[in-house]
Each structure stands twice: as structure tokens, then as C-alpha cells.
Amino acid sequence: MVNRRGESRIGCLLPVLILAVAAYFAVDFGEAYFHFYQFKDAMGQEARFSTDKTDVQITTRLSALADSLQLPPGAELITIERTTTTVTISSDYDEVIKLPLKKEQVIHFHPSVVSRL
């Protein structure tokens, strides 16, 4: 009878390698979604306090945030719609994530918030 303790020739190298590759690609996707949520949160804050600010002030602040977060072109184009009871702030942009073998994944983001006045 052979004494087997669950060892293999490659040990845990393969699972560690797979985990490292997955983490490498998850960072780019995670960063894109994290910036999206930061931008959307700022939109929500601007919408909550929109009674004290003009559309130009809100657009300027959100455009500056889009620039500081290094969001792709188009994110700084903010749409603000006001009614007597609500304010809606939105934007549209596409984030391009580079993948191996010269491939790209395009993710479309549409941050939008509605706040009651």
C-alpha cells in the first residue's frame, strides 16, 4: 500500500496562479465600478441639495469630479432635468477595459439619480 497524503507534483501552484490572474483582471473591472459608484453618489448629493444651486454650478462640480476620477470622455456631459417636485441628474459614458490578446471589454455606464424637492 502506498502512503498518500494528498500531495501532488505541482502543489498549490496552479490554484495560486489562477487566483493571481483573476485578481489582476478584477482590479480593472473593480476600479471602473468603484468610480461609477463614487460619481453616482456625488450626483445624489448634488441632487439632494439642488434647491440651493443652479444647474451650471451642479454641472461644473460634477464635471470636475469626472475629471478627477479620470472617467472617459462623455462622463462630464451632465443632464439635469427639473420639475416642480423632482430633480433628475444623469450622464452616459463607456469604459474600455483592456483584456489579454489585444481584446477589449466595453462597459456602458448610465449613472442617474432622482431626488424629490
Steps between C-alpha positions, in 0.01 A plus 500: 500500500630845401507779759305792345454823693316698231816644351542568132795590286390857439371560852297814525672676210211467255229632735724790604574582137129496411421720799773749403374526141141548619607771746700676227194536279259566786696813593415677172134403514479585869657840447251585223201405717646676806536826304145457367363471854704799619367708210142386559529576872620853421204541262267397780655751735472778243136404434414508873635853534391621155259761636800710607695469173455584135530245221829658393647461851393135519635425152831669578547304823411164344714564191796577726438177692483301175837649406656424839373140489649476148171386351491463122376776269126543516473467877534874542189557285244531778125516437287674761120497480292691754128476560296657776545190719820326384848554364666238280875496435653255253795430274612233251847366430682186386796356689743284298676222691806349332515120501775260391561422135425862399132466586284760665182493704278808475277569800223756460421703812192715546515661844166661576334628816156641573438709808176645627503868582 
